[in-house]
């Protein structure tokens, strides 16, 4: 390792839009759905509530429902949450789609391709070794090696030789991490 101090650069990962959903349409059997306008439907049956998030098929535009709450007592949900469902809160739509329990229950997975961007500052001349801290503003699951290759222009083979990282580089993560790029 060099005796020179590391130059620390911050990288930021931001979500640009909500992901498409890998969800089979019952009408046209395509494999992708979108949230459309991000609308909730709340149905009351006596003192029990059903809450769904409405999604549209990308190909045929058929509306489908993702179950958020099924036959829950009205009093078990906080009033602020009920207001957000009625107001179709965009942040609540995002939280609902990104909730792994709801994804498992409704048998869909988010498709994150093209839904995120990486903000990087310019690299100073002769920066080696270079320490980079990655911060996730939104929970976008990415493989660190893919993120490093995208941000630095280094091939994946070269990443294995030159990058020192404390987390598994081939497992998806949404947690902040840092790594060091060594000179060639």
OpenMM code with the backbone's topology and positions (N, CA, C; nanometers):
from openmm import Vec3, app, unit

residues = "UNK UNK UNK UNK UNK UNK UNK UNK UNK UNK UNK UNK UNK UNK UNK UNK UNK UNK UNK UNK UNK UNK UNK UNK UNK UNK UNK UNK UNK UNK UNK UNK UNK UNK UNK UNK UNK UNK UNK UNK UNK UNK UNK UNK UNK UNK UNK UNK UNK UNK UNK UNK UNK UNK UNK UNK UNK UNK UNK UNK UNK UNK UNK UNK UNK UNK UNK UNK UNK UNK UNK UNK UNK UNK UNK UNK UNK UNK UNK UNK UNK UNK UNK UNK UNK UNK UNK UNK UNK UNK UNK UNK UNK UNK UNK UNK UNK UNK UNK UNK UNK UNK UNK UNK UNK UNK UNK UNK UNK UNK UNK UNK UNK UNK UNK UNK UNK UNK UNK UNK UNK UNK UNK UNK UNK UNK UNK UNK UNK UNK UNK UNK UNK UNK UNK UNK UNK UNK UNK UNK UNK UNK UNK UNK UNK UNK UNK UNK UNK UNK UNK UNK UNK UNK UNK UNK UNK UNK UNK UNK UNK UNK UNK UNK UNK UNK UNK UNK UNK UNK UNK UNK UNK UNK UNK UNK UNK UNK UNK UNK UNK UNK UNK UNK".split()
positions = [
    Vec3(0.0842, -0.1170, 0.0000),
    Vec3(0.0000, 0.0000, 0.0000),
    Vec3(0.0883, 0.1228, 0.0000),
    Vec3(0.0460, 0.2267, -0.0596),
    Vec3(0.1225, 0.3501, -0.0706),
    Vec3(0.1217, 0.4255, 0.0617),
    Vec3(0.2280, 0.5042, 0.0843),
    Vec3(0.2330, 0.5852, 0.2062),
    Vec3(0.1557, 0.7157, 0.1882),
    Vec3(0.1136, 0.7440, 0.0632),
    Vec3(0.0348, 0.8638, 0.0387),
    Vec3(-0.1041, 0.8482, 0.0993),
    Vec3(-0.1633, 0.9573, 0.1480),
    Vec3(-0.2997, 0.9464, 0.2018),
    Vec3(-0.3999, 0.9189, 0.0900),
    Vec3(-0.5085, 0.8517, 0.1267),
    Vec3(-0.6147, 0.8246, 0.0308),
    Vec3(-0.6879, 0.9541, -0.0022),
    Vec3(-0.7299, 0.9657, -0.1258),
    Vec3(-0.8228, 1.0710, -0.1644),
    Vec3(-0.9609, 1.0087, -0.1528),
    Vec3(-1.0505, 1.0701, -0.0763),
    Vec3(-1.1837, 1.0147, -0.0534),
    Vec3(-1.2838, 1.0881, -0.1419),
    Vec3(-1.3544, 1.0112, -0.2244),
    Vec3(-1.4567, 1.0672, -0.3113),
    Vec3(-1.5927, 1.0094, -0.2732),
    Vec3(-1.6966, 1.0934, -0.2659),
    Vec3(-1.8313, 1.0419, -0.2368),
    Vec3(-1.9074, 1.0091, -0.3654),
    Vec3(-1.9638, 0.8916, -0.3723),
    Vec3(-2.0547, 0.8534, -0.4798),
    Vec3(-2.1928, 0.8418, -0.4186),
    Vec3(-2.2941, 0.8820, -0.4947),
    Vec3(-2.4310, 0.8770, -0.4463),
    Vec3(-2.5186, 0.8027, -0.5473),
    Vec3(-2.5969, 0.7065, -0.4973),
    Vec3(-2.6912, 0.6318, -0.5803),
    Vec3(-2.8307, 0.6841, -0.5498),
    Vec3(-2.9000, 0.7269, -0.6551),
    Vec3(-3.0366, 0.7784, -0.6398),
    Vec3(-3.1300, 0.7036, -0.7341),
    Vec3(-3.2508, 0.6853, -0.6876),
    Vec3(-3.3546, 0.6235, -0.7703),
    Vec3(-3.4107, 0.7315, -0.8623),
    Vec3(-3.4231, 0.7025, -0.9911),
    Vec3(-3.4771, 0.7993, -1.0860),
    Vec3(-3.6271, 0.7810, -1.1076),
    Vec3(-3.6755, 0.6592, -1.0894),
    Vec3(-3.8185, 0.6302, -1.1029),
    Vec3(-3.8467, 0.5009, -1.0277),
    Vec3(-3.9724, 0.4702, -1.0121),
    Vec3(-4.0083, 0.3429, -0.9500),
    Vec3(-3.9782, 0.2297, -1.0480),
    Vec3(-3.9389, 0.1146, -0.9973),
    Vec3(-3.9058, 0.0038, -1.0874),
    Vec3(-4.0304, -0.0573, -1.1500),
    Vec3(-4.0112, -0.1184, -1.2673),
    Vec3(-4.1165, -0.2019, -1.3228),
    Vec3(-4.1260, -0.3255, -1.2356),
    Vec3(-4.2374, -0.3925, -1.2423),
    Vec3(-4.2575, -0.5123, -1.1613),
    Vec3(-4.2560, -0.6341, -1.2520),
    Vec3(-4.1817, -0.7354, -1.2131),
    Vec3(-4.1870, -0.8643, -1.2822),
    Vec3(-4.3102, -0.9360, -1.2278),
    Vec3(-4.4207, -0.9158, -1.2975),
    Vec3(-4.5507, -0.9653, -1.2529),
    Vec3(-4.6293, -1.0074, -1.3764),
    Vec3(-4.6748, -1.1303, -1.3783),
    Vec3(-4.7433, -1.1831, -1.4958),
    Vec3(-4.8846, -1.1257, -1.5056),
    Vec3(-4.9197, -1.0766, -1.6238),
    Vec3(-5.0538, -1.0235, -1.6494),
    Vec3(-5.1497, -1.1392, -1.6757),
    Vec3(-5.2688, -1.1337, -1.6191),
    Vec3(-5.3654, -1.2421, -1.6388),
    Vec3(-5.4318, -1.2346, -1.7760),
    Vec3(-5.4288, -1.1186, -1.8412),
    Vec3(-5.4937, -1.1043, -1.9715),
    Vec3(-5.4007, -1.1397, -2.0866),
    Vec3(-5.2817, -1.0768, -2.0929),
    Vec3(-5.1936, -1.0971, -2.2085),
    Vec3(-5.0700, -1.1806, -2.1757),
    Vec3(-5.0526, -1.2199, -2.0514),
    Vec3(-4.9424, -1.3040, -2.0055),
    Vec3(-4.8045, -1.2423, -2.0247),
    Vec3(-4.7995, -1.1098, -2.0364),
    Vec3(-4.6680, -1.0451, -2.0413),
    Vec3(-4.6103, -1.0461, -1.9001),
    Vec3(-4.4845, -1.0103, -1.8869),
    Vec3(-4.4200, -1.0239, -1.7576),
    Vec3(-4.3902, -0.8956, -1.6850),
    Vec3(-4.4407, -0.7788, -1.7306),
    Vec3(-4.4071, -0.6545, -1.6638),
    Vec3(-4.5316, -0.5718, -1.6352),
    Vec3(-4.5314, -0.5081, -1.5183),
    Vec3(-4.6387, -0.4172, -1.4800),
    Vec3(-4.5758, -0.2905, -1.4254),
    Vec3(-4.6510, -0.1839, -1.4274),
    Vec3(-4.6056, -0.0571, -1.3734),
    Vec3(-4.7108, -0.0044, -1.2772),
    Vec3(-4.6712, 0.0890, -1.1919),
    Vec3(-4.7663, 0.1438, -1.0955),
    Vec3(-4.8567, 0.2484, -1.1566),
    Vec3(-4.8325, 0.2880, -1.2783),
    Vec3(-4.9163, 0.3890, -1.3412),
    Vec3(-4.9125, 0.5180, -1.2622),
    Vec3(-5.0280, 0.5623, -1.2165),
    Vec3(-5.0373, 0.6866, -1.1398),
    Vec3(-5.0120, 0.6647, -0.9909),
    Vec3(-4.9951, 0.5413, -0.9475),
    Vec3(-4.9707, 0.5136, -0.8062),
    Vec3(-5.0945, 0.5360, -0.7219),
    Vec3(-5.2005, 0.4632, -0.7537),
    Vec3(-5.3261, 0.4810, -0.6817),
    Vec3(-5.3528, 0.3612, -0.5896),
    Vec3(-5.4083, 0.3924, -0.4739),
    Vec3(-5.4524, 0.2892, -0.3807),
    Vec3(-5.6036, 0.2775, -0.3907),
    Vec3(-5.6532, 0.1589, -0.3607),
    Vec3(-5.7974, 0.1394, -0.3487),
    Vec3(-5.8220, 0.0851, -0.2095),
    Vec3(-5.9104, 0.1520, -0.1368),
    Vec3(-5.9463, 0.1107, -0.0013),
    Vec3(-6.0931, 0.0707, -0.0035),
    Vec3(-6.1219, -0.0494, 0.0443),
    Vec3(-6.2582, -0.1001, 0.0473),
    Vec3(-6.2926, -0.1379, 0.1903),
    Vec3(-6.4038, -0.0835, 0.2397),
    Vec3(-6.4476, -0.1134, 0.3757),
    Vec3(-6.5631, -0.2127, 0.3705),
    Vec3(-6.5539, -0.3133, 0.4556),
    Vec3(-6.6615, -0.4105, 0.4705),
    Vec3(-6.6910, -0.4203, 0.6190),
    Vec3(-6.7855, -0.3407, 0.6646),
    Vec3(-6.8125, -0.3325, 0.8077),
    Vec3(-6.6957, -0.2640, 0.8764),
    Vec3(-6.6357, -0.3308, 0.9725),
    Vec3(-6.5219, -0.2735, 1.0440),
    Vec3(-6.3882, -0.3267, 0.9917),
    Vec3(-6.3918, -0.3943, 0.8773),
    Vec3(-6.2703, -0.4498, 0.8182),
    Vec3(-6.2361, -0.3741, 0.6905),
    Vec3(-6.1047, -0.3598, 0.6662),
    Vec3(-6.0572, -0.2891, 0.5477),
    Vec3(-5.9732, -0.3798, 0.4592),
    Vec3(-5.9865, -0.3578, 0.3294),
    Vec3(-5.8957, -0.4141, 0.2305),
    Vec3(-5.8280, -0.2954, 0.1636),
    Vec3(-5.6947, -0.3049, 0.1447),
    Vec3(-5.6199, -0.1987, 0.0765),
    Vec3(-5.5384, -0.2646, -0.0332),
    Vec3(-5.5507, -0.2101, -0.1559),
    Vec3(-5.4760, -0.2597, -0.2698),
    Vec3(-5.3996, -0.1451, -0.3344),
    Vec3(-5.2881, -0.1761, -0.3963),
    Vec3(-5.2169, -0.0831, -0.4817),
    Vec3(-5.2474, -0.1249, -0.6251),
    Vec3(-5.2989, -0.0323, -0.7043),
    Vec3(-5.3367, -0.0626, -0.8416),
    Vec3(-5.2144, -0.0536, -0.9321),
    Vec3(-5.1963, -0.1552, -1.0177),
    Vec3(-5.0859, -0.1583, -1.1140),
    Vec3(-5.1438, -0.1822, -1.2526),
    Vec3(-5.0709, -0.1395, -1.3542),
    Vec3(-5.1146, -0.1565, -1.4927),
    Vec3(-5.0140, -0.2414, -1.5676),
    Vec3(-5.0628, -0.3257, -1.6580),
    Vec3(-4.9765, -0.4040, -1.7446),
    Vec3(-4.9102, -0.3096, -1.8448),
    Vec3(-4.7834, -0.3308, -1.8712),
    Vec3(-4.7099, -0.2458, -1.9652),
    Vec3(-4.7610, -0.2665, -2.1080),
    Vec3(-4.8025, -0.3891, -2.1427),
    Vec3(-4.8411, -0.4202, -2.2801),
    Vec3(-4.9883, -0.3934, -2.3094),
    Vec3(-5.0792, -0.4398, -2.2251),
    Vec3(-5.2222, -0.4262, -2.2559),
    Vec3(-5.2930, -0.3233, -2.1682),
    Vec3(-5.2247, -0.2639, -2.0721),
    Vec3(-5.2782, -0.1594, -1.9834),
    Vec3(-5.3930, -0.2088, -1.8945),
    Vec3(-5.4019, -0.3393, -1.8737),
    Vec3(-5.5035, -0.3930, -1.7831),
    Vec3(-5.4643, -0.3599, -1.6396),
    Vec3(-5.5610, -0.3213, -1.5587),
    Vec3(-5.5359, -0.2863, -1.4190),
    Vec3(-5.5417, -0.4117, -1.3331),
    Vec3(-5.4423, -0.4265, -1.2480),
    Vec3(-5.4386, -0.5354, -1.1516),
    Vec3(-5.4229, -0.4784, -1.0119),
    Vec3(-5.4333, -0.5641, -0.9113),
    Vec3(-5.4249, -0.5178, -0.7727),
    Vec3(-5.3166, -0.5941, -0.6985),
    Vec3(-5.2388, -0.5216, -0.6186),
    Vec3(-5.1454, -0.5820, -0.5249),
    Vec3(-5.2041, -0.5655, -0.3856),
    Vec3(-5.2196, -0.6735, -0.3134),
    Vec3(-5.2782, -0.6663, -0.1798),
    Vec3(-5.1788, -0.6057, -0.0824),
    Vec3(-5.2209, -0.4979, -0.0164),
    Vec3(-5.1398, -0.4327, 0.0858),
    Vec3(-5.1887, -0.4764, 0.2236),
    Vec3(-5.3202, -0.4672, 0.2471),
    Vec3(-5.3832, -0.5148, 0.3707),
    Vec3(-5.5077, -0.5931, 0.3317),
    Vec3(-5.5303, -0.7041, 0.4004),
    Vec3(-5.6430, -0.7903, 0.3687),
    Vec3(-5.7244, -0.8145, 0.4954),
    Vec3(-5.8452, -0.7614, 0.4966),
    Vec3(-5.9388, -0.7820, 0.6079),
    Vec3(-5.8788, -0.7459, 0.7444),
    Vec3(-5.8243, -0.6257, 0.7532),
    Vec3(-5.7693, -0.5795, 0.8810),
    Vec3(-5.8716, -0.4898, 0.9494),
    Vec3(-5.8790, -0.4942, 1.0819),
    Vec3(-5.9701, -0.4032, 1.1524),
    Vec3(-5.9299, -0.2576, 1.1282),
    Vec3(-6.0295, -0.1717, 1.1141),
    Vec3(-6.0059, -0.0296, 1.0852),
    Vec3(-5.9165, 0.0316, 1.1913),
    Vec3(-5.9385, -0.0013, 1.3167),
    Vec3(-5.8630, 0.0600, 1.4267),
    Vec3(-5.7181, 0.0121, 1.4339),
    Vec3(-5.6818, -0.0928, 1.3604),
    Vec3(-5.5439, -0.1417, 1.3655),
    Vec3(-5.4500, -0.0572, 1.2788),
    Vec3(-5.5060, 0.0247, 1.1907),
    Vec3(-5.4246, 0.1117, 1.1063),
    Vec3(-5.4266, 0.2543, 1.1618),
    Vec3(-5.3116, 0.3192, 1.1720),
    Vec3(-5.3075, 0.4572, 1.2211),
    Vec3(-5.3849, 0.5502, 1.1280),
    Vec3(-5.4519, 0.6519, 1.1834),
    Vec3(-5.5293, 0.7455, 1.1005),
    Vec3(-5.4448, 0.8153, 0.9940),
    Vec3(-5.3190, 0.8468, 1.0255),
    Vec3(-5.2330, 0.9134, 0.9268),
    Vec3(-5.2082, 0.8219, 0.8062),
    Vec3(-5.1918, 0.6916, 0.8317),
    Vec3(-5.1716, 0.5958, 0.7238),
    Vec3(-5.2964, 0.5851, 0.6366),
    Vec3(-5.4126, 0.5811, 0.6982),
    Vec3(-5.5380, 0.5773, 0.6227),
    Vec3(-5.5536, 0.7019, 0.5359),
    Vec3(-5.5150, 0.8177, 0.5887),
    Vec3(-5.5203, 0.9418, 0.5097),
    Vec3(-5.4256, 0.9342, 0.3912),
    Vec3(-5.3061, 0.8774, 0.4120),
    Vec3(-5.2099, 0.8639, 0.3017),
    Vec3(-5.2616, 0.7687, 0.1934),
    Vec3(-5.3302, 0.6616, 0.2353),
    Vec3(-5.3904, 0.5719, 0.1367),
    Vec3(-5.4971, 0.6463, 0.0565),
    Vec3(-5.5797, 0.7245, 0.1240),
    Vec3(-5.6862, 0.7988, 0.0552),
    Vec3(-5.6309, 0.9068, -0.0360),
    Vec3(-5.5172, 0.9685, 0.0036),
    Vec3(-5.4570, 1.0755, -0.0757),
    Vec3(-5.3622, 1.0229, -0.1832),
    Vec3(-5.3441, 0.8908, -0.1911),
    Vec3(-5.2512, 0.8297, -0.2870),
    Vec3(-5.1120, 0.8904, -0.2764),
    Vec3(-5.0591, 0.8929, -0.1556),
    Vec3(-4.9287, 0.9517, -0.1286),
    Vec3(-4.8193, 0.8839, -0.2115),
    Vec3(-4.7420, 0.9612, -0.2926),
    Vec3(-4.6349, 0.9012, -0.3741),
    Vec3(-4.5267, 0.8326, -0.2898),
    Vec3(-4.4950, 0.8894, -0.1734),
    Vec3(-4.3932, 0.8254, -0.0895),
    Vec3(-4.4443, 0.6926, -0.0336),
    Vec3(-4.5735, 0.6846, -0.0055),
    Vec3(-4.6316, 0.5595, 0.0425),
    Vec3(-4.6358, 0.4551, -0.0699),
    Vec3(-4.6598, 0.4985, -0.1926),
    Vec3(-4.6548, 0.4065, -0.3071),
    Vec3(-4.5150, 0.3469, -0.3182),
    Vec3(-4.4127, 0.4324, -0.3074),
    Vec3(-4.2740, 0.3847, -0.3164),
    Vec3(-4.2416, 0.2889, -0.2022),
    Vec3(-4.2788, 0.3244, -0.0799),
    Vec3(-4.2520, 0.2365, 0.0346),
    Vec3(-4.3222, 0.1027, 0.0185),
    Vec3(-4.4438, 0.1052, -0.0329),
    Vec3(-4.5206, -0.0176, -0.0513),
    Vec3(-4.4542, -0.1078, -0.1547),
    Vec3(-4.4128, -0.0498, -0.2670),
    Vec3(-4.3492, -0.1302, -0.3716),
    Vec3(-4.2150, -0.1868, -0.3283),
    Vec3(-4.1442, -0.1136, -0.2427),
    Vec3(-4.0113, -0.1565, -0.2012),
    Vec3(-4.0132, -0.2456, -0.0777),
    Vec3(-4.1309, -0.2732, -0.0237),
    Vec3(-4.1436, -0.3586, 0.0939),
    Vec3(-4.1311, -0.5055, 0.0517),
    Vec3(-4.0272, -0.5765, 0.1008),
    Vec3(-4.0093, -0.7165, 0.0589),
    Vec3(-4.1246, -0.8078, 0.0997),
    Vec3(-4.1917, -0.7789, 0.2095),
    Vec3(-4.3039, -0.8631, 0.2522),
    Vec3(-4.4210, -0.8526, 0.1536),
    Vec3(-4.4472, -0.7342, 0.1046),
    Vec3(-4.5551, -0.7159, 0.0068),
    Vec3(-4.5166, -0.7805, -0.1257),
    Vec3(-4.3896, -0.7705, -0.1642),
    Vec3(-4.3435, -0.8338, -0.2880),
    Vec3(-4.3590, -0.9865, -0.2796),
    Vec3(-4.3225, -1.0445, -0.1670),
    Vec3(-4.3370, -1.1894, -0.1488),
    Vec3(-4.4841, -1.2301, -0.1525),
    Vec3(-4.5655, -1.1537, -0.0815),
    Vec3(-4.7085, -1.1868, -0.0715),
    Vec3(-4.7765, -1.1817, -0.2081),
    Vec3(-4.7379, -1.0847, -0.2906),
    Vec3(-4.8014, -1.0667, -0.4208),
    Vec3(-4.7232, -1.1296, -0.5353),
    Vec3(-4.6140, -1.1985, -0.5030),
    Vec3(-4.5330, -1.2737, -0.5992),
    Vec3(-4.4821, -1.1882, -0.7149),
    Vec3(-4.4164, -1.0779, -0.6805),
    Vec3(-4.3505, -0.9973, -0.7826),
    Vec3(-4.2119, -0.9606, -0.7341),
    Vec3(-4.1273, -0.9240, -0.8297),
    Vec3(-3.9949, -0.8712, -0.7975),
    Vec3(-3.9769, -0.7413, -0.8747),
    Vec3(-3.9152, -0.6417, -0.8124),
    Vec3(-3.8898, -0.5172, -0.8857),
    Vec3(-3.7772, -0.5366, -0.9871),
    Vec3(-3.7930, -0.4785, -1.1049),
    Vec3(-3.6907, -0.4814, -1.2091),
    Vec3(-3.6201, -0.3456, -1.2066),
    Vec3(-3.4975, -0.3408, -1.1549),
    Vec3(-3.4280, -0.2149, -1.1283),
    Vec3(-3.3481, -0.1602, -1.2454),
    Vec3(-3.3438, -0.2284, -1.3585),
    Vec3(-3.2651, -0.1793, -1.4721),
    Vec3(-3.3194, -0.0443, -1.5189),
    Vec3(-3.2316, 0.0539, -1.5271),
    Vec3(-3.2690, 0.1868, -1.5742),
    Vec3(-3.3441, 0.2722, -1.4745),
    Vec3(-3.3484, 0.2304, -1.3491),
    Vec3(-3.4248, 0.3037, -1.2469),
    Vec3(-3.3365, 0.3817, -1.1513),
    Vec3(-3.2072, 0.3856, -1.1745),
    Vec3(-3.1172, 0.4527, -1.0818),
    Vec3(-3.0087, 0.5265, -1.1585),
    Vec3(-2.9464, 0.6205, -1.0888),
    Vec3(-2.8321, 0.6909, -1.1465),
    Vec3(-2.7257, 0.7083, -1.0392),
    Vec3(-2.6021, 0.7180, -1.0859),
    Vec3(-2.4879, 0.7320, -0.9965),
    Vec3(-2.4287, 0.8706, -1.0147),
    Vec3(-2.4195, 0.9453, -0.9054),
    Vec3(-2.3585, 1.0779, -0.9082),
    Vec3(-2.2161, 1.0654, -0.8551),
    Vec3(-2.1185, 1.1038, -0.9394),
    Vec3(-1.9778, 1.0951, -0.9006),
    Vec3(-1.9099, 1.2291, -0.9240),
    Vec3(-1.8231, 1.2705, -0.8319),
    Vec3(-1.7457, 1.3934, -0.8555),
    Vec3(-1.6297, 1.3634, -0.9508),
    Vec3(-1.5710, 1.4663, -1.0104),
    Vec3(-1.4554, 1.4421, -1.0977),
    Vec3(-1.3369, 1.3876, -1.0177),
    Vec3(-1.2611, 1.2997, -1.0807),
    Vec3(-1.1447, 1.2381, -1.0158),
    Vec3(-1.0231, 1.3278, -1.0388),
    Vec3(-0.9508, 1.3656, -0.9313),
    Vec3(-0.8303, 1.4474, -0.9504),
    Vec3(-0.7205, 1.3675, -1.0213),
    Vec3(-0.6229, 1.4385, -1.0759),
    Vec3(-0.5137, 1.3714, -1.1471),
    Vec3(-0.4249, 1.2954, -1.0498),
    Vec3(-0.3753, 1.1801, -1.0944),
    Vec3(-0.2880, 1.0926, -1.0163),
    Vec3(-0.3425, 1.0679, -0.8754),
    Vec3(-0.4639, 1.0107, -0.8644),
    Vec3(-0.5302, 0.9983, -0.7350),
    Vec3(-0.4985, 0.8716, -0.6566),
    Vec3(-0.4050, 0.7893, -0.7000),
    Vec3(-0.3920, 0.6553, -0.6439),
    Vec3(-0.3218, 0.6549, -0.5100),
    Vec3(-0.3636, 0.5728, -0.4157),
    Vec3(-0.4879, 0.4957, -0.4119),
    Vec3(-0.6077, 0.5879, -0.3892),
    Vec3(-0.7216, 0.5442, -0.4333),
    Vec3(-0.8427, 0.6240, -0.4287),
    Vec3(-0.9454, 0.5538, -0.3415),
    Vec3(-0.9957, 0.6225, -0.2397),
    Vec3(-1.0999, 0.5647, -0.1548),
    Vec3(-1.2324, 0.6292, -0.1934),
    Vec3(-1.3332, 0.5448, -0.2100),
    Vec3(-1.4655, 0.5926, -0.2510),
    Vec3(-1.5687, 0.5428, -0.1508),
    Vec3(-1.6558, 0.6336, -0.1070),
    Vec3(-1.7666, 0.5974, -0.0192),
    Vec3(-1.8949, 0.6057, -0.1012),
    Vec3(-1.9739, 0.5016, -0.0952),
    Vec3(-2.0988, 0.4937, -0.1710),
    Vec3(-2.2146, 0.5108, -0.0741),
    Vec3(-2.3017, 0.6064, -0.1044),
    Vec3(-2.4189, 0.6342, -0.0221),
    Vec3(-2.5439, 0.6097, -0.1049),
    Vec3(-2.6387, 0.5343, -0.0498),
    Vec3(-2.7659, 0.5075, -0.1159),
    Vec3(-2.8710, 0.6024, -0.0590),
    Vec3(-2.9265, 0.6897, -0.1435),
    Vec3(-3.0356, 0.7770, -0.0984),
    Vec3(-3.1676, 0.7028, -0.0979),
    Vec3(-3.1785, 0.6001, -0.1798),
    Vec3(-3.2974, 0.5165, -0.1880),
    Vec3(-3.2525, 0.3708, -0.1871),
    Vec3(-3.3366, 0.2814, -0.1390),
    Vec3(-3.2954, 0.1410, -0.1318),
    Vec3(-3.2979, 0.0720, -0.2683),
    Vec3(-3.1978, 0.0995, -0.3505),
    Vec3(-3.1847, 0.0383, -0.4821),
    Vec3(-3.0865, -0.0779, -0.4687),
    Vec3(-3.1325, -0.2028, -0.4820),
    Vec3(-3.0411, -0.3159, -0.4659),
    Vec3(-2.9487, -0.3317, -0.5865),
    Vec3(-2.8193, -0.3148, -0.5642),
    Vec3(-2.7200, -0.3249, -0.6707),
    Vec3(-2.6038, -0.4118, -0.6263),
    Vec3(-2.5389, -0.4740, -0.7229),
    Vec3(-2.4156, -0.5470, -0.6944),
    Vec3(-2.3015, -0.4456, -0.6919),
    Vec3(-2.2201, -0.4466, -0.5860),
    Vec3(-2.1094, -0.3508, -0.5779),
    Vec3(-2.0156, -0.3551, -0.6981),
    Vec3(-1.9861, -0.4745, -0.7499),
    Vec3(-1.8947, -0.4812, -0.8644),
    Vec3(-1.9546, -0.4134, -0.9876),
    Vec3(-2.0853, -0.4252, -1.0065),
    Vec3(-2.1504, -0.3579, -1.1197),
    Vec3(-2.1466, -0.2060, -1.1003),
    Vec3(-2.1705, -0.1616, -0.9791),
    Vec3(-2.1671, -0.0192, -0.9482),
    Vec3(-2.0271, 0.0384, -0.9674),
    Vec3(-1.9258, -0.0346, -0.9217),
    Vec3(-1.7866, 0.0108, -0.9356),
    Vec3(-1.7480, 0.0156, -1.0837),
    Vec3(-1.7862, -0.0859, -1.1597),
    Vec3(-1.7558, -0.0876, -1.3024),
    Vec3(-1.8243, 0.0282, -1.3739),
    Vec3(-1.9468, 0.0556, -1.3363),
    Vec3(-2.0223, 0.1648, -1.3981),
    Vec3(-1.9611, 0.3012, -1.3649),
    Vec3(-1.9229, 0.3209, -1.2394),
    Vec3(-1.8731, 0.4508, -1.1957),
    Vec3(-1.7291, 0.4797, -1.2300),
    Vec3(-1.6457, 0.3755, -1.2377),
    Vec3(-1.5030, 0.3992, -1.2583),
    Vec3(-1.4543, 0.3622, -1.3973),
    Vec3(-1.5342, 0.2872, -1.4718),
    Vec3(-1.4917, 0.2454, -1.6046),
    Vec3(-1.3911, 0.1315, -1.6014),
    Vec3(-1.3812, 0.0628, -1.4895),
    Vec3(-1.2891, -0.0497, -1.4747),
    Vec3(-1.3665, -0.1785, -1.5043),
    Vec3(-1.3045, -0.2713, -1.5760),
    Vec3(-1.3704, -0.3980, -1.6055),
    Vec3(-1.3840, -0.4805, -1.4776),
    Vec3(-1.4723, -0.5770, -1.4826),
    Vec3(-1.4948, -0.6611, -1.3642),
    Vec3(-1.3725, -0.7449, -1.3292),
    Vec3(-1.2972, -0.7885, -1.4294),
    Vec3(-1.1731, -0.8634, -1.4020),
    Vec3(-1.0724, -0.7741, -1.3310),
    Vec3(-1.0634, -0.6501, -1.3753),
    Vec3(-0.9702, -0.5566, -1.3144),
    Vec3(-1.0162, -0.5192, -1.1727),
    Vec3(-1.1457, -0.5163, -1.1504),
    Vec3(-1.1986, -0.4885, -1.0159),
    Vec3(-1.1497, -0.5945, -0.9188),
    Vec3(-1.1510, -0.7199, -0.9599),
    Vec3(-1.1053, -0.8291, -0.8727),
    Vec3(-0.9588, -0.8106, -0.8329),
    Vec3(-0.8773, -0.7531, -0.9228),
    Vec3(-0.7352, -0.7337, -0.8932),
    Vec3(-0.7064, -0.6045, -0.8165),
    Vec3(-0.7765, -0.4976, -0.8484),
    Vec3(-0.7378, -0.3657, -0.7977),
    Vec3(-0.8234, -0.3106, -0.6845),
    Vec3(-0.9407, -0.3667, -0.6597),
    Vec3(-1.0334, -0.3083, -0.5625),
    Vec3(-1.0323, -0.3881, -0.4332),
    Vec3(-1.0198, -0.3155, -0.3237),
    Vec3(-1.0280, -0.3752, -0.1902),
    Vec3(-1.1607, -0.3297, -0.1301),
    Vec3(-1.2474, -0.4278, -0.1011),
    Vec3(-1.3818, -0.3972, -0.0528),
    Vec3(-1.4148, -0.4917, 0.0616),
    Vec3(-1.4892, -0.4439, 0.1600),
    Vec3(-1.5188, -0.5225, 0.2794),
    Vec3(-1.6462, -0.6059, 0.2688),
    Vec3(-1.7264, -0.5829, 0.1656),
    Vec3(-1.8500, -0.6590, 0.1498),
    Vec3(-1.8359, -0.7482, 0.0275),
    Vec3(-1.9181, -0.8528, 0.0151),
    Vec3(-1.9101, -0.9385, -0.1041),
    Vec3(-1.9455, -0.8571, -0.2288),
    Vec3(-1.8576, -0.8516, -0.3281),
    Vec3(-1.8826, -0.7671, -0.4450),
    Vec3(-1.9890, -0.8200, -0.5398),
    Vec3(-2.0253, -0.9486, -0.5268),
    Vec3(-2.1219, -1.0046, -0.6209),
    Vec3(-2.2602, -1.0267, -0.5588),
    Vec3(-2.2843, -0.9750, -0.4391),
    Vec3(-2.4164, -0.9843, -0.3748),
    Vec3(-2.4820, -0.8481, -0.3752),
    Vec3(-2.6108, -0.8446, -0.4024),
    Vec3(-2.6831, -0.7180, -0.4046),
    Vec3(-2.6871, -0.6569, -0.2656),
    Vec3(-2.6763, -0.5231, -0.2602),
    Vec3(-2.6817, -0.4532, -0.1335),
    Vec3(-2.7541, -0.3208, -0.1511),
    Vec3(-2.8119, -0.2724, -0.0427),
    Vec3(-2.8707, -0.1386, -0.0394),
    Vec3(-2.8048, -0.0575, 0.0719),
    Vec3(-2.7022, -0.1159, 0.1333),
    Vec3(-2.6326, -0.0518, 0.2445),
    Vec3(-2.5146, 0.0297, 0.1929),
    Vec3(-2.4877, 0.1422, 0.2596),
    Vec3(-2.3715, 0.2237, 0.2250),
    Vec3(-2.2442, 0.1416, 0.2474),
    Vec3(-2.1433, 0.1636, 0.1630),
    Vec3(-2.0167, 0.0929, 0.1779),
    Vec3(-1.9054, 0.1791, 0.1209),
    Vec3(-1.7834, 0.1361, 0.1425),
    Vec3(-1.6687, 0.2073, 0.0850),
    Vec3(-1.5699, 0.1036, 0.0312),
    Vec3(-1.4834, 0.1500, -0.0586),
    Vec3(-1.3831, 0.0612, -0.1168),
    Vec3(-1.2635, 0.1441, -0.1581),
    Vec3(-1.1525, 0.0756, -0.1847),
    Vec3(-1.0279, 0.1411, -0.2262),
    Vec3(-0.9866, 0.0844, -0.3610),
    Vec3(-0.9548, 0.1751, -0.4548),
    Vec3(-0.9014, 0.1341, -0.5846),
    Vec3(-0.7518, 0.1591, -0.5806),
    Vec3(-0.6728, 0.0544, -0.5995),
    Vec3(-0.5281, 0.0634, -0.6008),
    Vec3(-0.4778, 0.0912, -0.7422),
    Vec3(-0.3551, 0.1433, -0.7541),
    Vec3(-0.3000, 0.1663, -0.8881),
    Vec3(-0.2750, 0.0335, -0.9591),
    Vec3(-0.2529, 0.0400, -1.0878),
    Vec3(-0.2307, -0.0816, -1.1681),
    Vec3(-0.1088, -0.1550, -1.1269),
] * unit.nanometer
topology = app.Topology()
chain = topology.addChain("A")
for resn in residues:
    res = topology.addResidue(resn, chain)
    for name in ("N", "CA", "C"):
        topology.addAtom(name, app.Element.getBySymbol(name[0]), res)
